[in-house]
Amino acid sequence: MKLLEDIKSSEINYLIIEYKERLARFGYRYIEEYCKSHNVEVIVLESQEEKGLNKEMVEDMISIITSFSARIYGKRGGKKVKETLFRLEKEGEGN
């Protein structure tokens, strides 16, 4: 939001990014148009080959699934650690 406010108030003239995806995973074109409408030039340092729409959507879906999978498996791992600590604590109290 701070970046958009700075663009709107003409505090910056250039927006330099390494890759388009580093600025926005979704909706990059909207941000680019917003910048243009406020006379801010977007400079992309590393250009990647343009992907087809289907390939880009598949990669986005894989990213989403990976993110949710990591959360699920992370919760399971945390549960195992809690159970082990609880068991060890009970064993320690018995001694």
C-alpha positions in Angstrom: 0.0 0.0 0.0 2.9 2.3 0.8 4.3 1.8 -2.7 1.0 2.6 -4.3 0.7 5.8 -2.2 4.2 6.8 -3.2 3.3 6.3 -6.9 0.1 8.2 -6.5 1.8 11.2 -4.8 4.6 11.3 -7.5 7.3 10.6 -4.9 9.0 8.1 -7.3 9.8 8.2 -11.0 11.1 4.6 -11.4 10.1 1.3 -10.0 13.0 -1.2 -10.4 12.3 -4.9 -9.9 14.3 -8.0 -10.5 11.4 -10.1 -11.9 7.8 -9.3 -12.5 6.7 -12.0 -10.1 8.6 -10.3 -7.3 6.3 -7.3 -7.5 3.0 -9.2 -7.8 2.3 -12.9 -8.3 -1.1 -12.0 -9.7 -2.3 -8.7 -11.4 1.1 -7.4 -12.5 -0.5 -5.8 -15.5 -2.8 -3.8 -13.3 0.1 -2.4 -11.3 2.1 -1.7 -14.4 -0.8 0.3 -15.9 -1.3 2.1 -12.6 2.4 3.1 -12.7 2.1 4.3 -16.3 -1.0 6.4 -15.5 1.1 8.2 -12.8 4.2 8.6 -15.0 6.3 6.0 -13.2 8.5 3.7 -15.3 8.7 0.1 -14.3 12.1 -1.4 -15.0 12.5 -5.2 -15.0 16.1 -6.3 -14.6 15.8 -9.9 -15.4 13.4 -10.8 -18.2 12.0 -14.3 -18.4 10.6 -15.9 -21.5 6.8 -15.3 -21.8 4.9 -18.3 -20.7 1.7 -19.4 -22.2 -1.5 -18.8 -20.3 -2.0 -22.5 -19.5 1.6 -23.0 -18.3 1.3 -19.9 -16.1 -2.0 -21.2 -14.6 -0.5 -24.6 -13.9 2.5 -23.1 -12.1 0.2 -20.9 -10.1 -1.9 -23.9 -9.1 1.2 -25.9 -8.1 2.4 -22.9 -5.9 -1.0 -22.8 -4.2 -1.1 -26.5 -3.6 2.5 -26.5 -2.3 1.7 -23.7 0.1 -1.3 -25.4 1.6 0.5 -28.8 1.8 3.3 -27.2 3.7 0.8 -25.8 6.2 -0.9 -29.1 6.7 2.3 -31.1 7.1 3.7 -28.3 9.3 0.7 -28.7 11.7 1.1 -32.4 11.8 4.8 -32.0 12.6 4.0 -29.6 15.4 1.5 -32.0 16.8 4.0 -34.8 16.9 6.5 -32.6 18.7 3.9 -31.6 21.3 2.9 -35.2 21.9 6.5 -36.2 22.3 7.3 -33.4 24.7 4.1 -34.2 26.7 5.1 -37.9 26.9 8.6 -37.1 28.0 7.3 -34.6 30.6 5.0 -37.4 32.0 7.9 -39.8 32.1 10.1 -37.3 33.9 7.4 -36.7 36.6 7.2 -40.5 37.2 10.9 -40.6 38.2 
